[in-house]
Every structure is written in C-alpha cells, then in structure tokens.
C-alpha cells in the first residue's frame, strides 16, 4: 500500500492440504488462465503434467512440470525419485505433488493386496524363550483393541508376529447392528479361530489384554524387551503391564509424523519383501488393507483410515506400527540380546 509499483511473488508446488490457501490461489489462477477472470496485474506461470500416466511412460514429458530440468534440476535426481516412487506409496504421492505438480489427496492408499499377502505359517514353539517388541492400540474401549508381539531373528532379520484382538461382547453379538458393529464383521467366528477374545459386557477389559502378554511368558517363556503404546486411553493397561513386567519395559510412542513415518516405511518394506510373517492372521490382513497414509509437506506419513472405509478398523496395523517404532529406538540393544538367546 505504500509502494508506487509493488511486486509480490509466490512460488510453490502442490501440497497435501485440501481446501487450503494454495487450493484457493490455484482456483483463481486457473480462472485467469482460462479468461474467466480478468486480473491484469497478475502474471501466472503454471507448470504441471497433463496426466500421471505420461510420467511413467515418457520422461521427455517431465519438462512440462520441470522447465529447468537439466539446467537447475538434475535428470539423475528426478529419475531416482521416480524409481523410488514405484516402491513406496508415500514417496509416490510426494513425488507426484512436489516434482510433477499433480494434486494429491490428503491421504493416499498405502499397501497393495500383493504387499499385504502373507500365507506362510510358523510354529510358535520356535519363539520359545525369546524376547519380543510389543505394542497395543486401545482405540475406544467399546471397539476393537489390538495387541501384538514381534520377534526378530537377528541373523535373517525375519520377523514373526503374534497378535490378539479384543472386542466387547455387545459388539460381537451385533453383526447386523450398524451402531455397535458398523463394519459387520463376525467376531464370534474369529474368536472360534483363536484370533479374537470376547470381553464380557460393553467394554474391552484391559486386564484381558495384559493377561495375553503375560500368557506369552507363562506358555512360551517369551519376554517383552519393550512394549510400545500411545498414551491415549492407555492409563489402566499401562499400569497393569508395569506391574507385571516393570515400568522400564513400557515405551510411549506418540501418534505423530515423527514417530510413525520411519516405522511405517520399515513395515512396508518388510511386507513387500516378505520378511514379516503374521501367520496369515485375517484380522491383521483386514486392518492393513484399511490403512491410508496421511502426508505432510516433508513427505513424512501417518496411518489413517482409507477414504470410504470409515466403518472399518486399522487398529491391528497401528499396533504393528507402534511396535516397529519401539523397535527402531532400541534396534541394537534388542538384536544384541536376541543373538545371545538364539544360538
């Protein structure tokens, strides 16, 4: 307002926030470029791809969104990013937005069916006497709760997962009731298969969750090295586990980008290369299939429910991610201890 000829510059790439400031600016820019709005004091340069398909099929099309390619941005860098994008859903969304200016949803699908596929089984006895990294996700006490224990072989780096799910009796008995069982899953059938524990009443009994971890000790002499947890609704269970195993076993894992992102990348890689064996647990498989990734502008990710899957559950996947986050913090100490146990 004080300048005779003010100049205001905006330079940006696409992002991941729906309905934000950038979306409004691009809407205005589009209107001006299409001669729908007259703004003679605005000069707009908009570089983007015409489609996602051409990115994978014709690298010469990359000039459309990268006019300084080969001068400012290196070909080797962009080729490397495109190859990485083929391996990771989060990287793919980040590259499409930041390198090719294609709008991405605030959450993108995470795992393919082939990635999730896990038909191999193992004898639980092979885990006897070992240490594990545990995790749990309580969600609402009236809903599905997941507990998991991951055993890592320090030589092969393969991981073996034991999981148990807990639901209140009221939910298990309401297969066709949208208010109590909106996902309409037969938890009674899963309980008969040994995958789910039914808790009497209307809430998950957290003492039954802690008892499952304790049973790993009494039945298989398996001991927790760390048990990761999110503090939300975890007070009673955290206290019970501290009484059973000692407070030093518990590791708080905040549900934020910093804690979740690396853990999700490691879990995705293990699933993709079949290094994680979750016993073909159908509840775990279902939870993994419902996960999408929420990205921030640094390309970090967090787990969220996939679009259109609000009634479905991701608790089993979150418990796995929390366990992976705890493992990442204590990788060396845990693997050194496992090497002593597994000879």
C-alpha positions in Angstrom: 0.0 0.0 0.0 3.0 2.4 0.3 4.8 1.5 -2.9 4.3 3.0 -6.3 5.0 -0.3 -8.2 4.8 -3.1 -5.6 5.8 -6.6 -6.7 4.6 -9.7 -4.8 6.0 -13.1 -5.8 4.5 -16.5 -4.9 6.4 -19.7 -5.8 5.1 -23.1 -4.8 4.5 -26.7 -5.6 1.3 -28.7 -5.0 0.7 -29.9 -1.4 -1.5 -32.2 0.6 -3.9 -29.9 2.4 -7.4 -30.0 0.9 -9.3 -26.7 0.8 -6.3 -24.6 2.0 -4.8 -21.4 0.8 -3.0 -23.0 -2.1 -6.2 -24.5 -3.5 -7.8 -21.1 -3.5 -4.8 -19.5 -5.3 -4.8 -22.2 -7.9 -8.5 -21.9 -8.4 -8.0 -18.2 -9.1 -5.0 -18.8 -11.3 -7.0 -21.3 -13.4 -9.8 -18.8 -13.9 -7.4 -16.2 -15.1 -5.6 -18.5 -17.5 -8.9 -19.6 -18.9 -10.0 -16.0 -19.4 -12.8 -16.4 -16.9 -11.5 -13.6 -14.7 -9.6 -10.5 -15.6 -6.6 -9.6 -13.4 -4.2 -7.5 -15.5 -1.8 -7.1 -12.5 -1.2 -10.9 -12.2 1.2 -12.8 -14.3 0.9 -16.6 -13.9 3.2 -19.4 -15.0 1.8 -22.8 -14.2 3.9 -25.9 -14.9 2.4 -29.3 -14.5 1.8 -32.6 -16.2 -1.3 -33.4 -18.3 -1.7 -36.8 -16.7 0.0 -39.2 -14.3 0.3 -41.8 -16.9 2.7 -39.8 -19.1 5.1 -39.6 -16.1 5.7 -43.3 -16.2 5.6 -43.7 -20.0 7.6 -40.7 -21.3 10.3 -39.0 -19.4 10.5 -36.3 -22.0 7.1 -35.1 -20.8 8.8 -34.2 -17.5 9.7 -30.8 -19.0 6.1 -29.8 -18.7 6.4 -29.6 -14.9 10.1 -29.1 -14.7 11.1 -26.4 -17.3 14.6 -26.1 -15.9 15.2 -29.8 -16.0 18.9 -30.5 -16.9 19.8 -26.9 -16.0 18.7 -26.5 -12.4 17.2 -29.9 -11.5 19.4 -32.9 -12.5 18.0 -35.7 -14.6 19.7 -38.3 -12.4 17.9 -36.9 -9.3 14.4 -36.9 -10.9 14.9 -40.4 -12.4 15.9 -41.6 -9.0 12.8 -40.1 -7.4 10.6 -41.7 -10.0 12.1 -45.1 -9.3 11.7 -44.7 -5.6 8.1 -43.7 -6.2 7.4 -47.1 -7.7 8.4 -48.8 -4.5 6.6 -46.7 -1.9 3.0 -45.3 -1.8 4.1 -42.3 0.4 7.0 -41.5 -1.9 4.8 -41.8 -5.0 2.3 -39.2 -3.6 5.1 -36.9 -2.5 6.9 -37.1 -5.9 3.7 -36.5 -7.9 2.9 -33.4 -5.9 6.3 -31.9 -5.4 8.2 -32.9 -8.6 5.3 -33.0 -11.1 2.7 -30.7 -9.6 -0.2 -33.1 -9.7 -2.7 -32.7 -6.9 -2.8 -35.5 -4.4 -5.4 -36.3 -1.8 -4.6 -35.5 1.8 -4.5 -39.3 2.3 -3.4 -41.9 -0.2 -3.7 -45.7 -0.3 -0.8 -47.4 1.5 -0.4 -51.1 0.7 -1.4 -53.2 -2.3 -3.0 -56.6 -1.9 0.2 -58.3 -3.1 2.2 -56.4 -0.5 -0.2 -57.5 2.3 -0.4 -61.1 1.1 1.2 -63.4 3.8 0.3 -67.1 3.5 3.3 -68.6 5.3 2.8 -70.1 8.8 5.3 -70.9 11.5 5.4 -73.0 14.7 5.1 -70.7 17.7 7.4 -73.1 19.6 10.3 -71.7 17.6 9.8 -68.5 19.6 10.2 -70.1 23.0 12.4 -68.2 25.4 13.0 -65.3 23.1 12.4 -61.5 23.7 9.9 -59.5 21.6 8.9 -55.9 20.9 5.3 -55.5 21.7 2.7 -52.9 21.0 -1.0 -52.2 21.5 -3.7 -49.9 20.2 -6.7 -49.5 22.5 -8.8 -47.3 20.3 -12.2 -46.9 22.1 -12.8 -49.3 24.9 -16.1 -50.2 23.3 -14.4 -51.0 20.0 -11.7 -53.2 18.6 -8.4 -53.3 20.6 -5.2 -54.9 19.2 -2.1 -56.3 20.9 0.9 -57.6 19.1 4.4 -59.1 19.8 7.1 -59.1 17.1 10.1 -61.5 17.4 13.1 -60.7 15.2 15.7 -63.2 14.1 19.0 -61.2 14.3 20.6 -63.4 11.6 18.0 -63.5 8.9 16.3 -60.3 10.1 13.0 -62.0 9.5 10.2 -61.1 11.9 7.5 -63.3 13.4 4.3 -61.8 14.7 1.8 -62.9 17.3 -1.4 -60.8 17.6 -4.6 -60.9 19.6 -7.7 -58.8 19.2 -10.3 -57.9 21.8 -13.9 -56.7 21.4 -16.7 -56.3 23.9 -19.5 -58.9 23.9 -22.0 -56.4 22.8 -20.1 -55.7 19.6 -19.5 -59.3 18.9 -23.3 -60.1 19.2 -24.3 -57.2 16.9 -23.2 -58.4 13.5 -26.0 -56.6 11.7 -26.3 -53.6 14.0 -24.7 -50.5 12.4 -24.4 -48.6 15.6 -22.5 -51.3 17.6 -20.8 -53.2 14.7 -20.8 -50.9 11.7 -18.1 -53.0 10.0 -20.4 -56.0 10.2 -17.6 -58.5 11.0 -18.3 -61.9 12.6 -16.1 -61.6 15.6 -17.6 -64.7 17.1 -16.2 -66.7 14.1 -12.8 -65.0 14.6 -12.9 -65.9 18.3 -13.5 -69.5 17.4 -10.4 -69.4 15.2 -8.4 -68.0 18.2 -7.8 -64.6 16.7 -10.2 -62.6 18.9 -11.0 -62.6 22.6 -14.6 -61.6 23.5 -14.8 -59.4 26.6 -18.0 -59.7 28.7 -20.2 -56.6 28.7 -20.0 -53.4 26.7 -16.3 -52.6 27.0 -12.9 -54.1 26.4 -11.4 -55.4 29.6 -7.8 -54.2 29.7 -6.9 -56.8 32.2 -7.5 -59.4 29.5 -5.1 -57.6 27.2 -2.4 -57.6 29.8 -3.1 -61.2 30.5 -2.4 -62.1 26.9 1.1 -60.6 27.2 1.6 -62.4 30.5 0.4 -65.7 28.8 3.3 -65.3 26.3 5.6 -65.6 29.3 3.9 -68.5 31.1 3.2 -70.5 27.9 6.3 -69.8 25.8 8.8 -68.1 28.2 8.7 -65.1 25.8 9.6 -61.9 27.5 8.9 -58.3 26.4 12.0 -56.2 25.7 9.8 -53.1 25.1 6.1 -52.6 24.7 5.1 -49.5 22.8 1.9 -47.6 23.4 0.1 -44.4 22.7 -0.9 -42.6 25.8 -4.5 -42.0 24.7 -6.8 -44.2 26.9 -3.8 -46.3 28.0 -3.6 -45.5 31.7 -5.0 -48.7 33.2 -3.3 -51.1 30.8 0.0 -49.3 31.1 -0.2 -49.6 34.9 -1.1 -53.3 34.7 1.8 -54.0 32.3 4.2 -52.1 34.5 3.1 -54.2 37.5 3.7 -57.4 35.5 6.9 -56.6 33.7 8.3 -53.4 35.2 7.8 -49.8 34.1 11.1 -49.7 32.2 9.5 -52.1 29.6 7.0 -49.6 28.5 7.8 -47.1 25.7 5.5 -44.2 24.9 5.1 -43.8 21.1 3.3 -40.5 20.2 0.9 -40.7 17.3 2.7 -38.1 15.2 4.6 -37.9 11.9 8.0 -38.1 13.6 7.2 -41.3 15.4 5.1 -43.0 12.7 6.8 -42.3 9.4 10.0 -44.3 9.7 8.2 -47.2 11.4 5.6 -47.3 8.5 8.4 -47.3 5.9 10.2 -50.2 7.6 6.9 -52.2 8.0 6.0 -51.5 4.3 9.4 -52.8 3.2 9.2 -55.9 5.4 5.8 -56.7 4.0 6.9 -56.0 0.4 9.9 -58.3 0.6 8.1 -60.9 2.8 10.3 -60.5 5.8 7.4 -60.2 8.1 5.3 -63.3 8.9 2.0 -62.5 10.6 0.6 -66.1 10.4 -1.9 -65.0 7.7 -4.0 -63.6 10.5 -7.2 -62.5 8.8 -7.9 -59.7 11.3 -4.4 -58.3 10.7 -4.8 -58.6 7.0 -8.1 -56.7 7.1 -6.7 -53.9 9.3 -3.7 -53.5 6.9 -6.0 -53.2 3.9 -7.9 -50.4 5.5 -4.9 -48.1 6.1 -4.1 -45.0 4.0 -1.2 -42.6 4.5 -1.5 -39.0 5.5 1.4 -37.0 4.3 2.9 -33.7 5.5 5.0 -31.4 3.3 8.2 -33.1 4.3 6.9 -36.4 2.9 6.5 -37.9 6.3 3.5 -40.2 6.9 1.0 -41.2 9.5 -1.7 -44.0 9.3 -5.3 -43.0 8.7 -8.3 -44.9 7.5 -8.6 -45.2 3.8 -11.2 -43.0 2.1 -14.6 -44.6 2.2 -13.5 -47.0 4.9 -14.6 -45.1 8.0 -16.5 -48.0 9.4 -13.6 -50.4 9.1 -10.7 -50.8 11.6 -7.0 -50.1 11.4 -6.1 -51.0 15.0 -4.1 -54.1 14.1 -2.0 -52.1 11.7 -1.4 -49.3 14.2 -0.3 -51.8 16.9 2.3 -53.1 14.4 3.5 -49.6 13.5 3.8 -48.8 17.2 5.9 -52.0 17.7 8.1 -51.0 14.8 8.6 -47.5 16.2 9.7 -49.0 19.5 12.0 -51.5 17.7 13.6 -48.6 15.8 14.5 -46.9 19.0 16.1 -50.0 20.6 17.2 -51.9 17.5 20.8 -52.6 18.6 20.1 -53.4 22.2 17.3 -55.7 21.3 19.1 -57.6 18.5 22.2 -58.0 20.7 20.0 -59.6 23.3 18.4 -61.9 20.7 21.8 -63.0 19.5 22.6 -64.3 22.9 19.2 -66.2 23.1 19.3 -67.6 19.6 22.5 -69.5 19.1 
